Amino acid sequence: MEKFVATLATLLGLYILLYVGDVFDYLHLNLYGAHRALVYAIVLVLVFLLVPGSKRTPRDRVPWYDVLLAAGGAGASLYMFFNWEQVTLFYGRPTPLILILGTVSLLTTLEAARRTVGSAVAILGAIFIVYVLYGNYFPGFLFTRGYSYERMIGHFYTSD
């Protein structure tokens, strides 16, 4: 596992250097916003393999649920990477598959934030999600239009 993580981290650094150095543009590989999905997939895998979920998590092995979270988050991001042009056509009108993958991406992002930055950030993110969805029920200056879950996921997952 250590070799896999080291290789993945090295490949991530190399990829970012190549992207920033415009090597892909020179090779006429236009990645546009899709490159962020690839980077995010790798980062999620690294987070779930390296950062334990709690103090009681065993350190000598990777628990099955961390492998599941890494695979789910990376799978959702890699789908976006490989289908960038097609998926962005559905912005605002997400398909059922986009809703599922967007939900997986949202949940793994909140868990990765909790593990790396702390519970406060994950809770704050959840509060903002509730505000987006139910802001039309809030009183006074907190009132906002409120958006459907489909629209929120469509924007969160398919926009650049």
N, C-alpha and C positions, 0 to 999 in steps of 0.2 A: 504494500500500500504506500509506503514511503517513496518508493521509486515512481509510482504512478502519480502521486501528488507533486513530486519534484518535477517530473516531466511535464505535467499539465501546467504548472506555474511557469516553467521555462518557456513552453510554447505560447502561453498567453503573453508573456513579456515580448517574445520575438514577434508575434503577430501585431501587437500594438506598435512596436518600433517600425515594422514594415508599413503599417497603415499611416502612421504619422509621417513617415518618410515618403509618402506618396508613391510607394512601389507598386501598389495595386492600380493606381491611376496610370502609371507608366505602362503597365501590362494590359491596360484597357479593361480592367475588372472593376466595374462601377458597383460598389457595395452600398452606396447611399446610406440609409439608416439601418440597413440589415446588419452591419458590422457590430452595432451595439448589442443586438440580440445574441450574437456569438460570444462576445465578451461577457455578457451577463450569464449565459449558460455556464461558462467556465468558472466564473466567480461563484455562482451558486453551488457548483459541485465542490469547489475548494472550501467554501464556508461550511457546508454540511459534513464534509469529511474531516475538517480540522478543528472546528469550534464545537465543543460539546454542548448538548442541549441543557444540561444542568450540572450541578456539582456532583450528583450521584451517578452520572453517566460513566460507564467504564472507559478507561483510557487505553486499554490494551487491544481494543477492537472497535470497529465501527458498528453501532447498533443497526438493526434492520430498518428502523424507521428513518434513520439518517440517510441510508442508501435510497429509500423510497422518496424522501424529500429531494435529494440530489437529482434522482432520475426524473421526478415530476417537474421540478423547476427547470432543469436542463432541457427536458423534452419539449416543454412549452416554448422555451426560448429558441431552441433549434428549429422547431416548426416555423417560427417567425423568420428565422434566418434563411431557411431554404425556400420559403414561400412569400418573401417580402412583398414583391410586386402584386401578387394575387391577393394577399391578405389586406394590404392597404386599400384595395378597391372596395372593401366592405366596411370601411371606416364609417361609423354611424349606423350601419346595418349589419351587426355581427351575426354570423351563422351560429347554429348550436355548437359546432366544434370550437369556434372562436370563443364563445361564452365559457365553455368548459376549460379550455387552455388559459384563457384570461383569468378565470377564477383560481386555477392552479398557480399561475404566475403571481397573482395578488397574495394568496395565502403563503406561498414560499417566500415572497419578499418580506412580508410581515414577520415571519419566523426568522429569516436571516437577519433582519434588523434587530429583533429581540436578542439574538445570540451575540451579535457583534457590537451593537451600540447600547443595548439595554432595553428593559421592558418599557421605560417611559416613551421611547421613540415608537415602539410598536403600538402602544396604547394610543399615543397621539395620532398615529396613522389611522388606527381603527376609528377614532373619534371623527377625523376628517371624512372618512368613508361614510359614517353615519350621517354626518352633516350634508354631504353631497346627496345622499339618498332621501333624507327626511327633513331637509332644511325648510321645506314648505310648511312644516308644522311648528317651527320655532317662532317664538314671539318677538315682536318689536324689531330692533335693528339686526337681530340674528336671522330674521326671515330671509330665505332665498328661494329661488324657483324650485329647487329639488329636481333630481333627474332619475330616470329609470335605471335599474341595474344594467340593462342592456347598453344604454348609452354610456354609462360610467365605464363599463368593461371595454366597450368599443373604443372609447377615448384612451383609456389606460393601456390597453394591450395593442391596439392597431395604429396608434398615432406615432409620429416620429418625435 
